[in-house]
Amino acid sequence: MVAIRLKRLGAKKKPFYRIIVMDSRKPREGRTKEILGYYDPLQEPPEIKVDMERAQYWLDQGAQPSNTVQSLLHKVSDREKQTD
């Protein structure tokens, strides 16, 4: 099964995450199929950048987002609706 989840990068106590698509059986730091964006929780407000077209493509293909990624996608889509 394909999953959309976070991959942790950054130094100790300075997390930075990439939003990635990968096989759910692989480890968190394993090989990815595609990078959809990033999430930087240390910025104020937290910075989230996602390619929503590609995310929607993977969701249509049956990819399952993690709980955290799902909430991030909702925040991004709500923010896009407000700017329209």
mmCIF file of the C-alpha atoms, coordinates in Angstrom:
data_MODEL
# 
_entry.id   MODEL 
# 
loop_
_atom_site.group_PDB 
_atom_site.id 
_atom_site.type_symbol 
_atom_site.label_atom_id 
_atom_site.label_alt_id 
_atom_site.label_comp_id 
_atom_site.label_asym_id 
_atom_site.label_entity_id 
_atom_site.label_seq_id 
_atom_site.pdbx_PDB_ins_code 
_atom_site.Cartn_x 
_atom_site.Cartn_y 
_atom_site.Cartn_z 
_atom_site.occupancy 
_atom_site.B_iso_or_equiv 
_atom_site.pdbx_formal_charge 
_atom_site.auth_seq_id 
_atom_site.auth_comp_id 
_atom_site.auth_asym_id 
_atom_site.auth_atom_id 
_atom_site.pdbx_PDB_model_num 
ATOM 1  C CA . MET A 1 1  ? 0.000   0.000  0.000  1.00 0.00 ? 1  MET A CA 1 
ATOM 2  C CA . VAL A 1 2  ? 1.190   3.523  -0.779 1.00 0.00 ? 2  VAL A CA 1 
ATOM 3  C CA . ALA A 1 3  ? 1.251   6.098  2.020  1.00 0.00 ? 3  ALA A CA 1 
ATOM 4  C CA . ILE A 1 4  ? 1.632   9.863  2.175  1.00 0.00 ? 4  ILE A CA 1 
ATOM 5  C CA . ARG A 1 5  ? 3.592   10.712 5.290  1.00 0.00 ? 5  ARG A CA 1 
ATOM 6  C CA . LEU A 1 6  ? 6.283   12.888 6.824  1.00 0.00 ? 6  LEU A CA 1 
ATOM 7  C CA . LYS A 1 7  ? 10.020  12.287 6.541  1.00 0.00 ? 7  LYS A CA 1 
ATOM 8  C CA . ARG A 1 8  ? 12.045  13.979 9.280  1.00 0.00 ? 8  ARG A CA 1 
ATOM 9  C CA . LEU A 1 9  ? 15.053  16.056 8.361  1.00 0.00 ? 9  LEU A CA 1 
ATOM 10 C CA . GLY A 1 10 ? 16.957  18.748 10.226 1.00 0.00 ? 10 GLY A CA 1 
ATOM 11 C CA . ALA A 1 11 ? 19.295  18.812 13.164 1.00 0.00 ? 11 ALA A CA 1 
ATOM 12 C CA . LYS A 1 12 ? 18.683  17.704 16.713 1.00 0.00 ? 12 LYS A CA 1 
ATOM 13 C CA . LYS A 1 13 ? 15.849  19.787 18.244 1.00 0.00 ? 13 LYS A CA 1 
ATOM 14 C CA . LYS A 1 14 ? 15.369  21.602 14.910 1.00 0.00 ? 14 LYS A CA 1 
ATOM 15 C CA . PRO A 1 15 ? 12.900  19.420 13.010 1.00 0.00 ? 15 PRO A CA 1 
ATOM 16 C CA . PHE A 1 16 ? 12.028  19.950 9.366  1.00 0.00 ? 16 PHE A CA 1 
ATOM 17 C CA . TYR A 1 17 ? 9.728   17.551 7.527  1.00 0.00 ? 17 TYR A CA 1 
ATOM 18 C CA . ARG A 1 18 ? 9.158   16.623 3.910  1.00 0.00 ? 18 ARG A CA 1 
ATOM 19 C CA . ILE A 1 19 ? 5.737   15.416 2.825  1.00 0.00 ? 19 ILE A CA 1 
ATOM 20 C CA . ILE A 1 20 ? 6.455   12.307 0.769  1.00 0.00 ? 20 ILE A CA 1 
ATOM 21 C CA . VAL A 1 21 ? 4.820   9.395  -1.016 1.00 0.00 ? 21 VAL A CA 1 
ATOM 22 C CA . MET A 1 22 ? 6.286   5.964  -0.344 1.00 0.00 ? 22 MET A CA 1 
ATOM 23 C CA . ASP A 1 23 ? 5.478   2.324  0.202  1.00 0.00 ? 23 ASP A CA 1 
ATOM 24 C CA . SER A 1 24 ? 3.970   1.985  3.676  1.00 0.00 ? 24 SER A CA 1 
ATOM 25 C CA . ARG A 1 25 ? 6.122   -1.066 4.462  1.00 0.00 ? 25 ARG A CA 1 
ATOM 26 C CA . LYS A 1 26 ? 9.371   0.901  4.119  1.00 0.00 ? 26 LYS A CA 1 
ATOM 27 C CA . PRO A 1 27 ? 11.042  2.632  7.080  1.00 0.00 ? 27 PRO A CA 1 
ATOM 28 C CA . ARG A 1 28 ? 10.440  6.357  7.651  1.00 0.00 ? 28 ARG A CA 1 
ATOM 29 C CA . GLU A 1 29 ? 13.838  7.315  6.231  1.00 0.00 ? 29 GLU A CA 1 
ATOM 30 C CA . GLY A 1 30 ? 13.597  4.874  3.328  1.00 0.00 ? 30 GLY A CA 1 
ATOM 31 C CA . ARG A 1 31 ? 13.417  5.519  -0.389 1.00 0.00 ? 31 ARG A CA 1 
ATOM 32 C CA . THR A 1 32 ? 10.585  7.776  -1.543 1.00 0.00 ? 32 THR A CA 1 
ATOM 33 C CA . LYS A 1 33 ? 8.465   7.703  -4.700 1.00 0.00 ? 33 LYS A CA 1 
ATOM 34 C CA . GLU A 1 34 ? 7.821   11.449 -4.777 1.00 0.00 ? 34 GLU A CA 1 
ATOM 35 C CA . ILE A 1 35 ? 8.265   14.568 -2.635 1.00 0.00 ? 35 ILE A CA 1 
ATOM 36 C CA . LEU A 1 36 ? 5.039   16.578 -2.442 1.00 0.00 ? 36 LEU A CA 1 
ATOM 37 C CA . GLY A 1 37 ? 6.186   19.445 -0.240 1.00 0.00 ? 37 GLY A CA 1 
ATOM 38 C CA . TYR A 1 38 ? 7.494   20.353 3.180  1.00 0.00 ? 38 TYR A CA 1 
ATOM 39 C CA . TYR A 1 39 ? 6.435   21.362 6.694  1.00 0.00 ? 39 TYR A CA 1 
ATOM 40 C CA . ASP A 1 40 ? 8.548   23.607 8.917  1.00 0.00 ? 40 ASP A CA 1 
ATOM 41 C CA . PRO A 1 41 ? 7.047   23.714 12.449 1.00 0.00 ? 41 PRO A CA 1 
ATOM 42 C CA . LEU A 1 42 ? 9.690   26.124 13.796 1.00 0.00 ? 42 LEU A CA 1 
ATOM 43 C CA . GLN A 1 43 ? 8.522   29.087 11.705 1.00 0.00 ? 43 GLN A CA 1 
ATOM 44 C CA . GLU A 1 44 ? 5.912   31.406 13.179 1.00 0.00 ? 44 GLU A CA 1 
ATOM 45 C CA . PRO A 1 45 ? 3.316   30.582 11.893 1.00 0.00 ? 45 PRO A CA 1 
ATOM 46 C CA . PRO A 1 46 ? 4.394   27.057 10.814 1.00 0.00 ? 46 PRO A CA 1 
ATOM 47 C CA . GLU A 1 47 ? 5.241   26.977 7.113  1.00 0.00 ? 47 GLU A CA 1 
ATOM 48 C CA . ILE A 1 48 ? 3.467   24.375 4.979  1.00 0.00 ? 48 ILE A CA 1 
ATOM 49 C CA . LYS A 1 49 ? 4.030   24.043 1.233  1.00 0.00 ? 49 LYS A CA 1 
ATOM 50 C CA . VAL A 1 50 ? 2.320   21.242 -0.708 1.00 0.00 ? 50 VAL A CA 1 
ATOM 51 C CA . ASP A 1 51 ? 1.759   20.556 -4.401 1.00 0.00 ? 51 ASP A CA 1 
ATOM 52 C CA . MET A 1 52 ? -1.998  19.954 -4.046 1.00 0.00 ? 52 MET A CA 1 
ATOM 53 C CA . GLU A 1 53 ? -2.413  18.687 -7.628 1.00 0.00 ? 53 GLU A CA 1 
ATOM 54 C CA . ARG A 1 54 ? 0.099   15.880 -7.078 1.00 0.00 ? 54 ARG A CA 1 
ATOM 55 C CA . ALA A 1 55 ? -1.314  15.155 -3.614 1.00 0.00 ? 55 ALA A CA 1 
ATOM 56 C CA . GLN A 1 56 ? -4.792  14.805 -5.116 1.00 0.00 ? 56 GLN A CA 1 
ATOM 57 C CA . TYR A 1 57 ? -3.384  12.531 -7.835 1.00 0.00 ? 57 TYR A CA 1 
ATOM 58 C CA . TRP A 1 58 ? -1.886  10.190 -5.232 1.00 0.00 ? 58 TRP A CA 1 
ATOM 59 C CA . LEU A 1 59 ? -5.058  10.242 -3.127 1.00 0.00 ? 59 LEU A CA 1 
ATOM 60 C CA . ASP A 1 60 ? -7.046  9.301  -6.246 1.00 0.00 ? 60 ASP A CA 1 
ATOM 61 C CA . GLN A 1 61 ? -4.606  6.410  -6.819 1.00 0.00 ? 61 GLN A CA 1 
ATOM 62 C CA . GLY A 1 62 ? -5.442  5.068  -3.345 1.00 0.00 ? 62 GLY A CA 1 
ATOM 63 C CA . ALA A 1 63 ? -2.585  6.461  -1.256 1.00 0.00 ? 63 ALA A CA 1 
ATOM 64 C CA . GLN A 1 64 ? -3.437  6.693  2.448  1.00 0.00 ? 64 GLN A CA 1 
ATOM 65 C CA . PRO A 1 65 ? -2.290  9.874  4.247  1.00 0.00 ? 65 PRO A CA 1 
ATOM 66 C CA . SER A 1 66 ? -1.101  9.678  7.833  1.00 0.00 ? 66 SER A CA 1 
ATOM 67 C CA . ASN A 1 67 ? -3.183  11.555 10.418 1.00 0.00 ? 67 ASN A CA 1 
ATOM 68 C CA . THR A 1 68 ? -0.680  14.406 10.566 1.00 0.00 ? 68 THR A CA 1 
ATOM 69 C CA . VAL A 1 69 ? -0.430  14.744 6.793  1.00 0.00 ? 69 VAL A CA 1 
ATOM 70 C CA . GLN A 1 70 ? -4.208  14.670 6.505  1.00 0.00 ? 70 GLN A CA 1 
ATOM 71 C CA . SER A 1 71 ? -4.526  17.593 8.933  1.00 0.00 ? 71 SER A CA 1 
ATOM 72 C CA . LEU A 1 72 ? -1.782  19.510 7.082  1.00 0.00 ? 72 LEU A CA 1 
ATOM 73 C CA . LEU A 1 73 ? -3.568  18.967 3.746  1.00 0.00 ? 73 LEU A CA 1 
ATOM 74 C CA . HIS A 1 74 ? -6.803  20.291 5.269  1.00 0.00 ? 74 HIS A CA 1 
ATOM 75 C CA . LYS A 1 75 ? -5.007  23.398 6.551  1.00 0.00 ? 75 LYS A CA 1 
ATOM 76 C CA . VAL A 1 76 ? -3.492  24.068 3.126  1.00 0.00 ? 76 VAL A CA 1 
ATOM 77 C CA . SER A 1 77 ? -6.782  23.553 1.290  1.00 0.00 ? 77 SER A CA 1 
ATOM 78 C CA . ASP A 1 78 ? -8.620  25.831 3.780  1.00 0.00 ? 78 ASP A CA 1 
ATOM 79 C CA . ARG A 1 79 ? -5.960  28.488 3.316  1.00 0.00 ? 79 ARG A CA 1 
ATOM 80 C CA . GLU A 1 80 ? -6.286  28.264 -0.486 1.00 0.00 ? 80 GLU A CA 1 
ATOM 81 C CA . LYS A 1 81 ? -10.073 28.626 -0.244 1.00 0.00 ? 81 LYS A CA 1 
ATOM 82 C CA . GLN A 1 82 ? -9.688  31.798 1.826  1.00 0.00 ? 82 GLN A CA 1 
ATOM 83 C CA . THR A 1 83 ? -7.385  33.412 -0.744 1.00 0.00 ? 83 THR A CA 1 
ATOM 84 C CA . ASP A 1 84 ? -9.742  32.633 -3.659 1.00 0.00 ? 84 ASP A CA 1 
# 
